[in-house]
Amino acid sequence: MSTATVSPSAAPAAVPAPRARRGKGRIGGHLLTVLAWAVGLLFFAPVAWMVLTSFKQESQAASNPPTFFFTPTLEQYTSIISSAQVGSYVLNSVLATGISTLLVLVLAVPAAYAVSIRPVKRTQDVLFFFISTKMLPVVAVIMPIYVIAGQIRMLDNILTLIVLYTAMNLPIAVWMMRSFFLEVPGEVLEAASIDGASLLRTMRTVLLPMVAPGVAATALICVIFAWNEFFFALNLTAANAATVPIFLMSTMTSEGLFLARLSAASVLASLPVVLAGWIAQKQLVRGLSMGAVK
């Protein structure tokens, strides 16, 4: 009885990846890293120059060629902080931004629930209507808004800005919250319904804790947009309801030599938003990445 033998050389041998290909992959990764850092530094360069200019004297800030070596001074910051009117500008911005953001969340959460988990009739038309309000340029609606605000005696009133900021941010908030609600498993809602939970209790104890990162991301986006809004504040306010962007504009004088003061005011104006983003960065990243990986 004969037995067949199989030669070891008949088994397929694993072919190692060429070193040249692995080397090219590493070089490509390094080049992408360098490119990403270069683009990041390019975008950060104006901010860094603004911060650097805020510590200069006005003559140094306006010099040509630019002054790179100088003795830092806090004169511009001291002048702005000691200004008698800066407190009212900041208070108006805090009120307009904070109240409008709360109103946006109160309105956007049930609206997003209605177009995501409990779709209403013609949901796509409703969503298009929401986003279509952002397609009209602000300059095209400022005249009728100004006339209406004047007729109801609401010019230079913080309530006008609150209403406008709420309307301005609501469409974006609805679309963002809808994408977060769509990530909630339907089985969780079915379990809550079987347990006898009401709609409000389901929203409070089930949905909102699950989409909390999305709510934080939406709130931060609304805060940024409202805090930095300039056009409505410029045309609808004067002295009583002027916000921080209007204060920045007031630092520019016709006599010139205002670059250092304007830079210092801009740094101070951006600090609240930067701090809010830094504090909520984990929630912001989680919220903006919800649904990105399936």
C-alpha positions in Angstrom: 0.0 0.0 0.0 1.5 3.3 -1.1 1.1 6.6 0.6 1.1 9.9 -1.2 3.4 12.6 0.2 2.8 16.2 -0.1 5.8 18.4 -0.6 6.1 21.3 1.8 7.0 23.5 -1.0 3.4 23.0 -2.4 1.9 25.1 0.4 1.5 28.8 -0.6 3.9 31.0 1.2 2.9 34.4 2.7 4.2 37.2 0.6 5.6 40.0 2.8 4.6 43.6 2.0 7.3 45.4 0.2 9.4 47.7 2.3 9.2 50.4 -0.3 5.4 50.4 0.0 5.5 50.6 3.8 8.0 53.4 3.6 5.9 55.4 1.2 2.9 55.0 3.5 4.9 56.4 6.4 6.2 59.3 4.3 2.6 60.1 3.2 1.4 60.1 6.8 4.2 62.4 7.8 3.4 64.8 4.9 -0.3 64.9 5.8 0.6 65.6 9.5 2.9 68.5 8.4 0.3 69.8 6.1 -2.4 69.7 8.8 -0.1 71.6 11.2 0.7 74.1 8.5 -3.0 74.8 7.7 -3.7 75.0 11.5 -0.9 77.5 12.1 -2.0 79.5 9.0 -5.5 79.9 10.5 -4.2 80.7 13.9 -1.6 83.3 12.7 -4.1 86.2 12.7 -5.3 85.4 16.2 -1.7 85.1 17.5 -0.9 88.5 15.8 -4.0 90.1 17.4 -2.9 88.9 20.9 0.6 90.1 20.3 -0.6 93.5 19.1 -2.8 93.9 22.2 0.4 94.2 24.3 1.9 96.9 22.3 1.8 100.7 22.4 -0.3 102.3 19.7 2.8 103.7 17.9 4.3 100.2 17.9 1.1 98.6 16.6 0.9 101.0 13.6 4.6 100.9 12.7 5.7 99.9 9.3 7.5 97.5 9.1 5.9 95.7 12.0 7.5 95.8 15.4 8.4 92.3 16.6 10.6 93.1 19.6 9.0 95.4 22.2 8.3 95.7 25.9 4.8 94.3 26.6 2.4 96.5 28.3 -1.1 96.1 29.8 -2.1 99.7 29.1 -4.7 98.8 26.5 -6.4 96.2 28.7 -6.4 98.6 31.7 -8.0 101.3 29.5 -10.7 99.0 28.3 -11.6 97.4 31.6 -11.7 100.8 33.4 -14.1 102.1 30.7 -17.4 103.2 32.2 -19.5 101.8 29.5 -18.0 98.4 28.9 -20.1 96.8 31.7 -23.4 97.7 29.9 -22.1 96.2 26.6 -21.1 93.0 28.3 -24.4 92.7 30.2 -26.4 93.2 27.1 -24.5 90.5 25.3 -24.8 88.1 28.2 -28.6 88.7 28.4 -29.2 88.5 24.6 -27.0 85.4 24.2 -28.1 83.5 27.3 -31.8 84.1 27.1 -32.0 83.5 23.3 -30.0 80.2 23.7 -32.4 79.0 26.4 -35.4 79.8 24.2 -33.8 78.1 21.2 -33.3 74.9 23.2 -36.8 75.0 24.6 -38.3 75.3 21.1 -35.8 73.2 19.2 -36.0 70.1 21.4 -39.8 69.4 20.9 -39.6 70.4 17.2 -36.7 68.1 16.6 -38.6 65.3 18.4 -41.6 65.9 16.2 -39.7 65.6 12.9 -37.4 62.7 14.0 -39.0 60.3 16.4 -42.7 61.2 15.9 -42.7 62.5 12.3 -45.5 64.9 11.4 -47.2 65.2 8.0 -44.9 66.4 5.2 -41.9 66.3 7.5 -39.4 67.0 4.6 -41.4 70.2 3.7 -41.2 71.3 7.4 -37.4 70.7 7.5 -37.0 72.6 4.2 -39.0 75.5 5.5 -36.8 75.6 8.6 -33.6 75.7 6.7 -35.0 78.0 4.0 -35.2 80.9 6.5 -31.3 80.9 6.5 -31.1 81.3 2.7 -32.4 85.0 2.8 -29.6 87.5 3.3 -29.9 89.5 6.5 -29.5 92.7 4.7 -32.7 91.9 2.7 -34.8 91.8 5.9 -33.3 94.5 8.0 -35.5 97.3 6.6 -38.9 95.7 7.4 -37.6 94.6 10.8 -36.4 98.1 11.5 -39.8 99.6 10.5 -41.8 97.1 12.5 -39.5 97.6 15.6 -39.9 101.3 15.3 -43.7 101.2 15.1 -44.0 99.0 18.2 -41.3 101.1 20.0 -38.8 98.3 20.3 -35.8 99.9 18.8 -32.7 100.0 21.0 -34.3 97.3 23.2 -32.6 94.1 24.3 -35.9 92.1 23.9 -35.7 92.8 20.1 -32.3 91.2 19.9 -33.4 88.2 22.0 -36.3 87.5 19.6 -34.1 88.0 16.5 -31.3 85.8 17.9 -33.8 83.1 18.8 -35.2 83.2 15.3 -31.7 83.2 13.8 -30.5 80.2 15.6 -33.7 78.1 15.8 -33.4 76.5 12.3 -29.8 75.3 12.8 -30.7 74.0 16.3 -33.7 72.0 15.0 -31.6 70.3 12.3 -28.8 69.5 14.7 -31.1 68.1 17.4 -33.0 66.1 14.8 -29.7 64.3 13.8 -29.1 63.5 17.5 -32.6 62.2 18.1 -32.3 59.9 15.1 -29.4 58.1 16.8 -31.6 57.1 19.8 -32.6 53.4 19.5 -36.3 52.9 19.0 -36.3 50.0 21.5 -35.5 52.4 24.3 -38.6 54.5 23.6 -40.7 51.3 23.3 -39.5 50.2 26.7 -40.3 53.5 28.2 -43.8 53.4 26.6 -44.4 49.9 27.9 -43.4 51.0 31.4 -46.1 53.6 31.2 -43.9 56.7 31.0 -45.6 59.8 29.7 -44.2 61.9 26.9 -42.7 64.5 29.2 -41.1 61.9 31.4 -39.7 60.1 28.4 -38.2 63.3 27.2 -36.8 64.2 30.6 -35.5 60.9 31.8 -34.7 59.0 28.7 -34.1 61.2 25.6 -32.4 64.2 27.0 -29.8 62.2 29.0 -28.9 60.2 25.9 -28.5 63.2 23.7 -27.0 65.5 26.3 -23.7 65.9 24.3 -25.8 67.0 21.3 -27.7 69.5 23.4 -24.4 70.9 24.6 -23.0 71.1 21.1 -26.2 72.9 19.9 -26.2 75.3 22.8 -22.5 76.2 22.2 -23.1 76.8 18.5 -26.0 79.1 19.4 -23.9 81.0 21.9 -21.1 81.6 19.4 -23.5 82.8 16.7 -25.4 85.1 19.1 -22.4 86.5 20.9 -20.7 87.4 17.6 -23.7 88.8 15.8 -23.1 92.3 14.6 -25.5 93.4 11.9 -28.7 93.4 13.9 -27.1 95.0 16.9 -25.5 97.7 14.7 -28.8 98.7 13.0 -31.4 98.1 15.8 -29.5 99.4 18.9 -28.0 102.7 19.9 -27.0 103.2 23.5 -29.3 101.1 25.8 -29.1 97.7 24.1 -25.7 97.8 22.3 -23.7 94.6 22.6 -20.0 93.7 22.7 -19.4 93.8 18.9 -20.7 97.4 18.9 -18.2 98.2 21.6 -15.4 96.8 19.4 -16.5 99.2 16.7 -16.5 102.1 19.1 -12.8 101.6 19.8 -12.0 102.7 16.2 -11.6 106.5 16.1 -11.2 108.8 13.1 -7.9 110.0 14.6 -6.3 106.7 13.9 -3.8 104.8 16.2 -6.4 102.4 17.5 -5.0 99.0 16.5 -3.6 98.0 19.9 -6.8 99.1 21.8 -9.0 97.3 19.2 -6.8 94.1 19.5 -7.1 94.2 23.3 -10.9 94.6 23.1 -11.1 91.8 20.6 -9.1 89.5 22.9 -11.4 90.3 25.9 -14.5 89.9 23.7 -13.5 86.5 22.5 -12.5 85.1 25.9 -16.1 84.1 27.0 -16.7 82.1 23.9 -13.2 80.5 24.0 -13.7 79.6 27.7 -17.1 78.1 27.0 -15.8 76.0 24.2 -12.8 74.9 26.3 -15.0 73.9 29.2 -17.5 72.0 26.9 -15.0 70.6 24.4 -15.6 67.0 25.4 -19.4 67.4 25.1 -18.9 69.4 21.8 -16.7 66.7 20.2 -19.1 63.9 21.3 -22.1 65.8 20.2 -20.7 66.8 16.7 -19.5 63.2 16.2 -22.8 61.5 17.1 -23.8 59.3 14.2 -20.5 59.7 12.4 -19.6 56.0 13.0 -22.1 53.3 12.2 
